[in-house]
Amino acid sequence: MKRIKELQDFIGQQATEVTDFDEEIVRRLIEKVTVFADHFTVEFKSGVSVDITE
């Protein structure tokens, strides 16, 4: 729960529109990215995974 609260606080402090790459956000939110021949998968530290096919 502490980690979730820290992430919520961090996200709440960020601008709502992301216009530039922000390494701090990436390091806090993303656990890993796996690249396949036809897609890639982004796994967030929260446990949510998203497949990107475009």
N, CA, C and O atoms as CSV, one atom per row, in Angstrom:
chain,resi,resn,atom,element,x,y,z
A,1,MET,N,N,0.815,-1.193,0.000
A,1,MET,CA,C,0.000,0.000,0.000
A,1,MET,C,C,0.865,1.266,0.000
A,1,MET,O,O,0.507,2.274,-0.610
A,2,LYS,N,N,2.005,1.198,0.692
A,2,LYS,CA,C,2.881,2.369,0.738
A,2,LYS,C,C,3.361,2.736,-0.659
A,2,LYS,O,O,3.391,3.911,-1.025
A,3,ARG,N,N,3.737,1.723,-1.436
A,3,ARG,CA,C,4.234,1.963,-2.801
A,3,ARG,C,C,3.142,2.602,-3.660
A,3,ARG,O,O,3.415,3.534,-4.416
A,4,ILE,N,N,1.925,2.113,-3.548
A,4,ILE,CA,C,0.808,2.673,-4.319
A,4,ILE,C,C,0.582,4.131,-3.923
A,4,ILE,O,O,0.371,4.982,-4.788
A,5,LYS,N,N,0.626,4.421,-2.636
A,5,LYS,CA,C,0.443,5.799,-2.165
A,5,LYS,C,C,1.550,6.699,-2.703
A,5,LYS,O,O,1.280,7.823,-3.124
A,6,GLU,N,N,2.795,6.217,-2.695
A,6,GLU,CA,C,3.911,7.004,-3.227
A,6,GLU,C,C,3.702,7.298,-4.708
A,6,GLU,O,O,3.930,8.420,-5.158
A,7,LEU,N,N,3.266,6.289,-5.468
A,7,LEU,CA,C,3.025,6.485,-6.896
A,7,LEU,C,C,1.875,7.457,-7.138
A,7,LEU,O,O,1.955,8.306,-8.026
A,8,GLN,N,N,0.815,7.336,-6.358
A,8,GLN,CA,C,-0.312,8.255,-6.503
A,8,GLN,C,C,0.120,9.694,-6.227
A,8,GLN,O,O,-0.259,10.610,-6.956
A,9,ASP,N,N,0.905,9.887,-5.186
A,9,ASP,CA,C,1.395,11.228,-4.858
A,9,ASP,C,C,2.280,11.767,-5.969
A,9,ASP,O,O,2.160,12.928,-6.360
A,10,PHE,N,N,3.169,10.920,-6.477
A,10,PHE,CA,C,4.077,11.331,-7.547
A,10,PHE,C,C,3.297,11.711,-8.801
A,10,PHE,O,O,3.562,12.749,-9.406
A,11,ILE,N,N,2.342,10.878,-9.191
A,11,ILE,CA,C,1.540,11.148,-10.389
A,11,ILE,C,C,0.737,12.432,-10.206
A,11,ILE,O,O,0.602,13.219,-11.142
A,12,GLY,N,N,0.209,12.643,-9.015
A,12,GLY,CA,C,-0.564,13.845,-8.743
A,12,GLY,C,C,0.241,15.125,-8.879
A,12,GLY,O,O,-0.326,16.190,-9.126
A,13,GLN,N,N,1.539,15.037,-8.723
A,13,GLN,CA,C,2.407,16.209,-8.826
A,13,GLN,C,C,2.836,16.500,-10.257
A,13,GLN,O,O,3.419,17.552,-10.523
A,14,GLN,N,N,2.557,15.586,-11.185
A,14,GLN,CA,C,3.005,15.747,-12.563
A,14,GLN,C,C,2.009,16.568,-13.375
A,14,GLN,O,O,0.814,16.609,-13.083
A,15,ALA,N,N,2.541,17.215,-14.397
A,15,ALA,CA,C,1.672,17.932,-15.336
A,15,ALA,C,C,0.769,16.912,-16.020
A,15,ALA,O,O,1.170,15.767,-16.229
A,16,THR,N,N,-0.442,17.320,-16.369
A,16,THR,CA,C,-1.384,16.375,-16.971
A,16,THR,C,C,-1.039,16.038,-18.412
A,16,THR,O,O,-1.465,15.003,-18.924
A,17,GLU,N,N,-0.280,16.891,-19.067
A,17,GLU,CA,C,0.087,16.646,-20.456
A,17,GLU,C,C,1.582,16.354,-20.537
A,17,GLU,O,O,2.410,17.177,-20.146
A,18,VAL,N,N,1.913,15.178,-21.047
A,18,VAL,CA,C,3.318,14.811,-21.208
A,18,VAL,C,C,3.753,15.225,-22.603
A,18,VAL,O,O,3.208,14.753,-23.601
A,19,THR,N,N,4.735,16.110,-22.665
A,19,THR,CA,C,5.214,16.595,-23.962
A,19,THR,C,C,6.657,16.191,-24.234
A,19,THR,O,O,7.119,16.254,-25.373
A,20,ASP,N,N,7.367,15.776,-23.190
A,20,ASP,CA,C,8.761,15.366,-23.327
A,20,ASP,C,C,8.980,14.070,-22.568
A,20,ASP,O,O,8.236,13.744,-21.643
A,21,PHE,N,N,10.014,13.331,-22.971
A,21,PHE,CA,C,10.396,12.127,-22.249
A,21,PHE,C,C,10.818,12.512,-20.845
A,21,PHE,O,O,11.607,13.439,-20.664
A,22,ASP,N,N,10.302,11.810,-19.854
A,22,ASP,CA,C,10.653,12.078,-18.461
A,22,ASP,C,C,11.179,10.788,-17.839
A,22,ASP,O,O,10.405,9.896,-17.491
A,23,GLU,N,N,12.486,10.701,-17.704
A,23,GLU,CA,C,13.108,9.476,-17.207
A,23,GLU,C,C,12.645,9.127,-15.801
A,23,GLU,O,O,12.510,7.948,-15.477
A,24,GLU,N,N,12.398,10.120,-14.965
A,24,GLU,CA,C,11.946,9.849,-13.600
A,24,GLU,C,C,10.588,9.147,-13.600
A,24,GLU,O,O,10.372,8.212,-12.828
A,25,ILE,N,N,9.679,9.592,-14.456
A,25,ILE,CA,C,8.368,8.936,-14.551
A,25,ILE,C,C,8.538,7.496,-15.025
A,25,ILE,O,O,7.931,6.579,-14.472
A,26,VAL,N,N,9.359,7.301,-16.042
A,26,VAL,CA,C,9.588,5.955,-16.571
A,26,VAL,C,C,10.143,5.043,-15.483
A,26,VAL,O,O,9.653,3.929,-15.301
A,27,ARG,N,N,11.136,5.496,-14.773
A,27,ARG,CA,C,11.756,4.668,-13.728
A,27,ARG,C,C,10.798,4.365,-12.575
A,27,ARG,O,O,10.892,3.302,-11.962
A,28,ARG,N,N,9.896,5.266,-12.280
A,28,ARG,CA,C,8.952,5.039,-11.185
A,28,ARG,C,C,7.783,4.139,-11.585
A,28,ARG,O,O,7.250,3.412,-10.747
A,29,LEU,N,N,7.384,4.179,-12.849
A,29,LEU,CA,C,6.168,3.478,-13.257
A,29,LEU,C,C,6.400,2.161,-13.981
A,29,LEU,O,O,5.596,1.239,-13.841
A,30,ILE,N,N,7.474,2.047,-14.748
A,30,ILE,CA,C,7.661,0.877,-15.611
A,30,ILE,C,C,8.662,-0.098,-15.010
A,30,ILE,O,O,9.777,0.270,-14.641
A,31,GLU,N,N,8.234,-1.349,-14.923
A,31,GLU,CA,C,9.100,-2.425,-14.437
A,31,GLU,C,C,10.009,-2.918,-15.553
A,31,GLU,O,O,11.225,-3.018,-15.385
A,32,LYS,N,N,9.387,-3.230,-16.720
A,32,LYS,CA,C,10.197,-3.697,-17.847
A,32,LYS,C,C,9.418,-3.591,-19.147
A,32,LYS,O,O,8.190,-3.499,-19.160
A,33,VAL,N,N,10.174,-3.607,-20.239
A,33,VAL,CA,C,9.610,-3.621,-21.585
A,33,VAL,C,C,10.206,-4.826,-22.288
A,33,VAL,O,O,11.426,-4.990,-22.320
A,34,THR,N,N,9.346,-5.678,-22.857
A,34,THR,CA,C,9.801,-6.854,-23.590
A,34,THR,C,C,9.467,-6.661,-25.058
A,34,THR,O,O,8.320,-6.391,-25.412
A,35,VAL,N,N,10.479,-6.801,-25.914
A,35,VAL,CA,C,10.307,-6.574,-27.346
A,35,VAL,C,C,10.232,-7.915,-28.065
A,35,VAL,O,O,11.103,-8.770,-27.904
A,36,PHE,N,N,9.175,-8.086,-28.864
A,36,PHE,CA,C,8.981,-9.267,-29.692
A,36,PHE,C,C,9.073,-8.845,-31.155
A,36,PHE,O,O,9.142,-7.651,-31.446
A,37,ALA,N,N,9.074,-9.791,-32.065
A,37,ALA,CA,C,9.183,-9.481,-33.491
A,37,ALA,C,C,8.001,-8.653,-33.992
A,37,ALA,O,O,8.174,-7.790,-34.852
A,38,ASP,N,N,6.794,-8.907,-33.460
A,38,ASP,CA,C,5.597,-8.246,-33.978
A,38,ASP,C,C,4.914,-7.290,-32.996
A,38,ASP,O,O,3.936,-6.635,-33.359
A,39,HIS,N,N,5.408,-7.199,-31.772
A,39,HIS,CA,C,4.833,-6.288,-30.782
A,39,HIS,C,C,5.796,-6.134,-29.610
A,39,HIS,O,O,6.844,-6.777,-29.562
A,40,PHE,N,N,5.424,-5.272,-28.668
A,40,PHE,CA,C,6.171,-5.230,-27.418
A,40,PHE,C,C,5.204,-5.110,-26.254
A,40,PHE,O,O,4.067,-4.666,-26.411
A,41,THR,N,N,5.678,-5.514,-25.084
A,41,THR,CA,C,4.858,-5.513,-23.882
A,41,THR,C,C,5.498,-4.603,-22.842
A,41,THR,O,O,6.691,-4.707,-22.556
A,42,VAL,N,N,4.690,-3.715,-22.283
A,42,VAL,CA,C,5.143,-2.835,-21.209
A,42,VAL,C,C,4.536,-3.363,-19.916
A,42,VAL,O,O,3.316,-3.482,-19.798
A,43,GLU,N,N,5.390,-3.676,-18.951
A,43,GLU,CA,C,4.918,-4.156,-17.660
A,43,GLU,C,C,5.183,-3.068,-16.620
A,43,GLU,O,O,6.326,-2.673,-16.389
A,44,PHE,N,N,4.111,-2.599,-16.004
A,44,PHE,CA,C,4.216,-1.545,-15.004
A,44,PHE,C,C,4.488,-2.142,-13.630
A,44,PHE,O,O,4.188,-3.312,-13.392
A,45,LYS,N,N,5.041,-1.366,-12.742
A,45,LYS,CA,C,5.345,-1.831,-11.391
A,45,LYS,C,C,4.084,-2.204,-10.626
A,45,LYS,O,O,4.150,-2.946,-9.646
A,46,SER,N,N,2.953,-1.703,-11.059
A,46,SER,CA,C,1.678,-2.039,-10.419
A,46,SER,C,C,1.230,-3.457,-10.755
A,46,SER,O,O,0.313,-3.988,-10.129
A,47,GLY,N,N,1.890,-4.079,-11.762
A,47,GLY,CA,C,1.513,-5.418,-12.188
A,47,GLY,C,C,0.706,-5.431,-13.470
A,47,GLY,O,O,0.483,-6.497,-14.043
A,48,VAL,N,N,0.267,-4.289,-13.929
A,48,VAL,CA,C,-0.497,-4.177,-15.172
A,48,VAL,C,C,0.451,-4.317,-16.357
A,48,VAL,O,O,1.527,-3.719,-16.369
A,49,SER,N,N,0.052,-5.112,-17.358
A,49,SER,CA,C,0.828,-5.267,-18.588
A,49,SER,C,C,0.005,-4.777,-19.766
A,49,SER,O,O,-1.207,-4.985,-19.818
A,50,VAL,N,N,0.676,-4.120,-20.716
A,50,VAL,CA,C,0.009,-3.605,-21.905
A,50,VAL,C,C,0.790,-4.073,-23.123
A,50,VAL,O,O,2.000,-3.867,-23.207
A,51,ASP,N,N,0.091,-4.711,-24.076
A,51,ASP,CA,C,0.704,-5.125,-25.334
A,51,ASP,C,C,0.504,-4.027,-26.364
A,51,ASP,O,O,-0.610,-3.537,-26.550
A,52,ILE,N,N,1.582,-3.642,-27.032
A,52,ILE,CA,C,1.552,-2.605,-28.059
A,52,ILE,C,C,1.854,-3.271,-29.395
A,52,ILE,O,O,2.912,-3.874,-29.572
A,53,THR,N,N,0.907,-3.156,-30.344
A,53,THR,CA,C,1.078,-3.826,-31.634
A,53,THR,C,C,1.289,-2.861,-32.782
A,53,THR,O,O,1.510,-3.306,-33.908
A,54,GLU,N,N,1.231,-1.587,-32.554
A,54,GLU,CA,C,1.375,-0.607,-33.630
A,54,GLU,C,C,2.775,-0.057,-33.685
A,54,GLU,O,O,3.076,0.782,-34.533
